[in-house]
Amino acid sequence: MKESENKTLHVLRVEPGKAPEEKDIGSDLNSLQAEVDGLIECVYMDDGAIIVVNEEGKLNGMEMNRRLGEDILCGPFFIVRDNGEGDFASLTNLQIEYYKNRFAQPEQFAEHEPDAEPFMRFITF
């Protein structure tokens, strides 16, 4: 997408302690970063959806939000989809319903959760 292009994306935003909400956001970098309160990191799902989180959420001590596999997502995040050409696109109605159900209930976390700790994995050859 060209830097000057700014379209609206229909996403699902999930905040700690709250139910997911549908929202329209700008597709420019500043709008995307504003939704996660910082730098963005993309987590690609098998169905073409992308969970966009704050890249430094764990390092910054952001509030634990939802579990995703063995990981815990910290801070607010939103869900978009891949348009097949490397750009973000609005979620489909099926994806909205699926992720609304998937993240419907705010989760309770223990005071210390090992999965909420930042980590790095080094792979050498």
Backbone torsions as a table, in degrees:
resi	resn	phi	psi	omega
1	MET	NA	137.2	178.8
2	LYS	-69.8	146.6	-179.3
3	GLU	-55.3	-35.8	-175.6
4	SER	-77.6	-19.4	179.3
5	GLU	-75.2	134.2	174.3
6	ASN	-141.0	105.8	178.1
7	LYS	-107.6	168.0	179.5
8	THR	-94.6	138.1	177.8
9	LEU	-113.2	134.0	174.6
10	HIS	-93.7	113.7	-173.2
11	VAL	-124.5	174.0	171.0
12	LEU	-114.5	121.2	-178.8
13	ARG	-106.2	136.6	-177.8
14	VAL	-126.2	119.6	177.6
15	GLU	-107.3	152.1	177.0
16	PRO	-56.3	134.2	175.7
17	GLY	76.7	4.7	-177.8
18	LYS	-128.2	159.0	174.3
19	ALA	-74.3	152.8	177.7
20	PRO	-61.8	148.6	176.8
21	GLU	-132.6	141.1	174.7
22	GLU	-75.1	142.8	-175.9
23	LYS	-154.5	147.0	172.3
24	ASP	-102.1	128.3	-179.2
25	ILE	-130.8	161.9	174.9
26	GLY	-74.3	155.3	-178.7
27	SER	-95.2	-1.2	179.3
28	ASP	-75.6	158.1	-174.5
29	LEU	-57.4	-42.5	-179.1
30	ASN	-61.0	-41.3	178.7
31	SER	-65.7	-42.4	180.0
32	LEU	-63.2	-44.9	-179.8
33	GLN	-66.5	-34.2	179.2
34	ALA	-63.1	-32.7	-178.1
35	GLU	-69.7	-25.3	-179.8
36	VAL	-113.2	7.2	178.8
37	ASP	60.0	39.9	177.3
38	GLY	157.4	-157.5	-179.0
39	LEU	-65.6	146.1	-176.9
40	ILE	-98.9	147.7	172.9
41	GLU	-134.3	138.6	-177.1
42	CYS	-104.6	133.8	174.5
43	VAL	-115.6	112.6	-174.5
44	TYR	-85.7	130.5	179.4
45	MET	-100.1	163.3	-176.8
46	ASP	-67.0	-23.2	-176.0
47	ASP	-93.9	12.1	-179.4
48	GLY	89.7	-3.9	175.9
49	ALA	-79.0	154.8	178.6
50	ILE	-129.5	124.5	174.4
51	ILE	-92.6	122.8	-177.9
52	VAL	-106.8	116.9	-176.3
53	VAL	-119.1	171.0	173.0
54	ASN	-76.5	122.2	-177.2
55	GLU	-57.0	-31.4	-176.5
56	GLU	-111.1	20.4	-175.8
57	GLY	-54.9	-43.6	179.5
58	LYS	-71.8	-41.8	180.0
59	LEU	-63.2	-36.9	-178.6
60	ASN	-81.5	-3.0	179.7
61	GLY	72.2	29.2	178.6
62	MET	-65.3	154.6	-177.0
63	GLU	-61.6	137.4	177.6
64	MET	-64.3	138.1	-172.6
65	ASN	-114.9	-71.9	-176.9
66	ARG	-141.3	154.5	173.7
67	ARG	-84.1	144.0	174.1
68	LEU	-137.7	99.5	-173.1
69	GLY	64.6	-127.6	179.0
70	GLU	-93.1	6.8	-177.6
71	ASP	-107.3	161.9	173.2
72	ILE	-120.7	126.1	176.4
73	LEU	-83.7	130.8	-178.8
74	CYS	-111.8	140.7	-179.5
75	GLY	80.8	176.2	178.9
76	PRO	-68.4	150.4	174.2
77	PHE	-143.8	163.4	175.0
78	PHE	-134.9	162.9	-176.3
79	ILE	-122.8	128.0	175.4
80	VAL	-126.7	-171.9	173.1
81	ARG	-129.7	163.9	176.9
82	ASP	-87.6	131.4	-179.3
83	ASN	-83.6	3.9	179.4
84	GLY	89.2	-7.3	179.7
85	GLU	-120.7	14.1	177.9
86	GLY	90.9	5.8	178.7
87	ASP	-112.2	160.4	174.6
88	PHE	-76.5	149.1	175.6
89	ALA	-140.6	161.9	177.5
90	SER	-63.1	149.3	176.2
91	LEU	-67.3	151.3	172.3
92	THR	-78.6	163.6	177.7
93	ASN	-60.1	-38.6	178.4
94	LEU	-64.1	-41.6	178.2
95	GLN	-65.3	-40.8	178.6
96	ILE	-59.1	-48.2	-179.6
97	GLU	-63.8	-43.2	-179.9
98	TYR	-60.4	-50.8	-175.6
99	TYR	-74.9	-26.6	172.2
100	LYS	-62.1	-43.0	178.0
101	ASN	-70.7	-42.3	-177.7
102	ARG	-60.2	-40.7	-176.8
103	PHE	-110.9	20.7	-174.0
104	ALA	-58.0	-43.9	-174.5
105	GLN	-97.3	123.2	171.8
106	PRO	-58.4	143.3	-175.8
107	GLU	-99.6	153.4	174.7
108	GLN	-100.2	138.6	-179.5
109	PHE	-126.0	150.0	174.1
110	ALA	-69.9	161.7	-179.2
111	GLU	-57.7	-39.1	177.6
112	HIS	-121.6	114.4	179.1
113	GLU	-115.1	116.3	179.7
114	PRO	-57.5	-33.5	-178.4
115	ASP	-72.2	-10.3	178.2
116	ALA	-92.9	-2.0	179.4
117	GLU	-81.4	139.3	176.2
118	PRO	-65.2	146.0	177.3
119	PHE	-149.7	160.3	174.2
120	MET	-131.2	142.9	177.4
121	ARG	-116.3	122.6	178.4
122	PHE	-104.2	130.7	177.8
123	ILE	-119.3	121.8	179.8
124	THR	-117.5	155.7	179.9
125	PHE	-121.5	NA	NA
